[in-house]
């Protein structure tokens, strides 16, 4: 199927074509006709599947027909609620891109910055509002938002909003909107709380599910290093330096950990920046722009902050810390290998993270390449294959003994 087969307006087709879009992705191909029909929709799709365009393009098409060339005061007719500032900015940019040949206007609002410019734009009127929950409720309480003319409500990354504690805010927001609205809910996973939310606020929704969360992109090469926990920073530096890696996204479990990794890399003259919730919005955006423009070679991020990172040709993702939720691993490595490009996903597994890796393996059901040829192992050989421990060789050909070599019983533990 081609985009021109989706019965979209010529102005949208022109914008989409200029972006190089010819064939819709599976989530787009299935979702766009449903949204255009006016039905409510539950979309389950993981990162990198083209989800934003799946709702932004049909919304623009609908509103362009409704608003037309009217010179009447603009009213909020589409509201997109999303958990993070980075995601809000990314979605707002998508609406600007796909709707650039229409007369529709959009505004992105979020906390952490002055509300004054946002309020001034709201007073002038906008057609599409993209918002994070906190700032949205705050401005509504102050009387700056009117949803009486709302046509479509989108709840994006619903599972992430649940994880971040926004579920009650989302319920409040939905109750502020007209009952006859069209509601679209998108989520990478469907925990019970999200299903209950859908049953509460959606009317007889169509359901679309693509790329189950357990699947990882076939064009992503996955590798794992069983590394002594205290040597992870040295291994990261060694990989970046010896393999001449650049444009690398590194995942840390905590904000403090992300900052420490950046400090360690900078001490060895590796340009690196961190992005997480403790950074101001302006600082986060500057770092993200610098990384996208390849001014910074390594970006260290926490999972929540990384939700707004959308780079089509990101070659490397490194799990400095393994996530304790297996699905998060799939989301992380989905940052590479996008749009048909190849990618490499590297994971560091400390001995304390062995249970996490077992859970990940059960979920993805893929044989991940085990790299034993490195100087900082806590496991030797190929434990998942049940091999007996043996010394690994370093790059110069010498043998390295694990610091745990005296604990032979522990090292002989089989992995299944």
N, C-alpha and C positions, 0 to 999 in steps of 0.2 A: 504494500500500500504506500501511496505518496501523500504528502500533506495536501496536495491539491485535490485529493479524493475525499477530503473531510468536510467539504461544503463550507469552508471558511471564507470570510470576506476577502476581497482582493488586497485590501490594505494590510491585512494580517499575513496573507500569503507572501506578499512582497517582503515584509519584515523578516519572516521566517526564512525565506529563501536567501536573503542577504546574510543571515547568520550561518548559512551552510546546511540548513536542515532540509533534507529531501524525504527521508522516510521516518515516520514517527516511531518511537520506541514502543514496546508492548504496552506499557502503562498508558502512554499517550493514545495509542491506537484504540484501546479499549475504553478509556475514560472520556475522551473528548466527545464522542457521540452521545454518551449518557448525560454529560453535563449540558450539552446543547439541547437535549430533550427536556431539560428541566427537572429530571429526577434527582433525588438525594443519592449520595454515593459514599461508599466506604472503600477506600483504596489502601491496599497493603503492599507496600513496595519499599525495598531497602535503598540505601544511599546510592546515588549514581545512575538511577534508572530513568531520569528525566521527569520526575514527579512534578516539579514546579510548573513546567510547560504544560503538563497534563491538565492543570486547573487554570493557569493564567490565560492561556490562549482561548479556550472557550468562554471564559468570563469576559475577556476583552471583546470577543465577537458579539456576545449577548448585549453588553452595555453599549457598544457602538451602535447597535440597532435601536436600543431604547432611547439613548440620549441623542444620537444623530448629530446634527449641526445646531442643535438647540442652543440659544443664547441665554436661557433661563439660568438662575442661580444653581450652581452644582450642589448635589446632595450625595451623601455617602451611600453608594448602591452595592458595593462589595467590600466585605471586611475579611481580612486574612489575619488570623491570630497564630503566632508562632513563638516558641519559647525563648529564643536568644536574639540579642541585638544583631549579631552577624547574619543569622538567618533572615531576619527582617530586612536588612540592607540588601542581601542577595535577592530576595523575592521582589523587593521594590525595583531593583535594577532590571529584573526580568520583565516586569510589567512595563517599564519604560521602553525596553528594547522591542518587545512584541507589539506594543501599542503606539509606536512612534509615528505611524501614519494615520492615527486617529486623533480626535480632539479630546480624548480622555486624559484626566490628570490623576496622579497618585501621590500619596504622602506616606512616608514611613516614620512611625513614632516609636520611641523606646526611651527607657530611663537612662540615668547616668550623664545626661546632658541637660542644658537649659531647655525648659519647655516653651520659652517665648517664641522662637522661630516656628515651632510646630503649631502653636496656637494661632499665630498670624496667618499661616497658610490655611488652617482650618476655617478661619473667619472668611477667607476668600472663597472657600468651597472646593471640595475634591470629589472625584467619582469613586476612587479606590483607596482604602485605608489599610495599610499593613502595620501591625502593632504587636508589641509584647504585652502580656497581660497586665503587669503592674501599671505602666504608664497609661494604658487604655482606660483602666478603671479610675485612675486618678483624674484624668482629664474629663471623663464622663461625670464624675462626682462634682467637678468644678463647673459643669454645665456647658462644656465646649463641644460635646459630641451628641449628634442626633441620628438615631438609626431608624426613624420612621419610614424612610424610603429604601431601606436595605432590601436588596434582591437576593444576594448570595453571601453566605457565611462559610468560610473555610477554616477548619481546625487542622493546622499542619503540625507534623511531628507530635502527634497526640501522646505517644508513649513517653517521649522525652519531657513533655509538660507534666505528665504524671510523675516521672522520676524526680523532677525539680520541685514538686510540691505545688504546682499551679492548678491542680484539678478543681479545687473549689472556686478559684478565680475564673476558670473557664465556665463553670456552671453559672456563675453570676453573669458573665458576659452573654452567654446564650440567652438567658432570661431577659436581657435588655433588648433583644432583637425581635422583630415581628414573627408571629407564629407561621405565617404563610411564606417564609423565606425558603430558599433552596440551601441545603446544608451539605457540605462536602467534608468528610473526615479522612485524613491521610495519616498512616502510622506504619512504622517499620515492623512493629510487632503488635499482637492483639491480646494483651493480658485481659483478665476478667474485668478490671476497672474500666478499660477502654470499651469493651463490648457493652458494658452496662451504660456507659455514657452515650454510645451510639443508639442503644435501644430507647434511651430517655429522650433524645433530641432529634433523631432522624426519623423521617416518615417513609416506611416501605423502601429502604435504600437498595440500590443495585450494589453488588459486591464485585470488586476487581482485585485479583491477587496475582502478582507476577514475581519471579525470582524469589522463591521462598528464602526466608532469612538464614536457613541452614546452608544455602548454596554460596559458593565463592566463585568469582569470575574465573573462567577457564584460562584467560590470558594473563593471569597474575601468577607469577612464580613465587611459591611460598617456601621459606627457609626458617629453620629454628636452630638457635645456639643454646646449648645447655651450659650456662655460665655461672661461675661463682658470683653471688649477689654483690659482693664488695668490689668486683672487677667489671661491673657493667659499663661504667664510664670509660674505663680504659679500652674495653672492647669496642664501644661506640666510636671513640676517637680513632682506633686502629682501622676500623672498617671505612670510615669517612676518608681517612688519609691514604690508606693503601689501595682502596678501590676507587679513589678519586670521585667520591659521591657528591652530588650537588642537588639542590632542589629536593631536600629530604624532609619529610614530615615525621617527627618523632612523638610518640604518645607516652605521656607520663600519667600515673594514676592520681597524683596530687599536684596542687599548685606549687607547694613548697619544693616538691621533687623536680618539677619543671624548671623552676628558677635555679636549682642546684646544678642541673644538667647543663643549662646555659652557661653558668659561671665556669664550670669545668671545661667546657669547649672553648670559651673565650680565652682562658688561661693558656690554651695551646694554639691560639691564633686562628680558631675556626669561627667565622662569623655566624652567630646564632642569636635567636630571639625567642622569647616565651610569650604565649598567649593563653590567658586564663581569666577567671572571673574577678580577680583582684585588680586587674588592669583597668584603667579608665577606658571608656568607649573610644575616645580619640586615639589613645595609645594603642589599643587593640587594632583599630582600623589602619593606623600607620604601619604597624608591624605586618599585618596581613597584606597590605599593598606592596610593601617592600619585598615580601616573600614572593608574591605573584609576579613582580617585576624582576625577580632573580637578583635583587640587591642583597638579599640575605640568603645564604645557602642552606641553613638548617632552621626549621621552625619546630619548637617543642610546645606541645599543646596538651591540655586536658580534654577529655571526651566532650564535655559540654561546650567548650569554646570551639572545638573543631567542627561542630555541626554546621557552622557557617562557611567552612572552607570548601570552595567548589572550583577546582582546577582540573581542567580536562587532561592535561599532559603531565601529571605528577608521576615521576618515575619510581620514587621510593617511599615506602612507609615502614617505619621501624617501631615495633612495640618494645619500648625500653622496659616498661612494666606490663605484664600480662593482665588483661582484664579479668575480674572474677565472674563476669557474666559472659558466657560463650557467644551470645548474639552480638555483643559489643565488638568482639574480634572480627566478625564478618563485616560490621559497619566500618570499622577502622581500615581494614585492608581494601574495602570498596572505594577508598579515596584514590587508589591507583588503578590502572587498567581500565580507564573510562574511555568512552567513545571509540571503542575498538583498538585503543592503544595498549601496548604491553606494560607491565609493571612488575616490581619486585616487592614482596612483603617479607620483612625480616622480623623474627621474634626472639627476644632474650628470655630464657626461662631459668630463673633461679631455683634452687632446690625447694624453697618454701612455696614456689608457684607450681610445683608438679601437679597438684590436684586441679588447678585451673587449666593446665595444658591437657590433661586427660579429658576434662569436660569439653574443651574445644574440639579435640579430636573426635569425640563421640558425635558432636553436632555436625561438623563439616564433612566427615567421612571421606577425607582426602589424605593420601600419603604425602606428608610434608617432608621435604628434604632436610635431613639432619646434618649439620655442619660440625664435624668433629675436629677439623684441622684449624684450631685456633689456640692461643696461649692460655686461656682462662677457664678451662672446663671444670664442672663439678661432676660430670658424668662422662665416661669414655665409651667408645664403641657406639653401637646402635641399640640402646636399651629397649626401644619399642619393638625391635625384632628379636629380642631375647638373647643378644650376643653377649659373650663374656667380656668384661672390661679389658681394655687394652690402651696402651699409651697413645696419645694423639701426637701428630707431628705438627710443628709450627711451619711457618712459611719459609724459614731458612733451612728446614730439613732436620732440625734438632728435635729431641723428644722432650715433652713437657709432662710432668707428673701433676696430677690434681692434688690440691691441698688436702683432699679427703682420701688420699691413697692409702693411708693407714687404717681407714675404716672399711676394710674389704667387704665385710658383711653388708654394709649399707650400699656400697657400690654395686654389689651383685644382685640387688633387688631388681626383679624383672618388671618391665612395663607392659601392660596389656591394654 
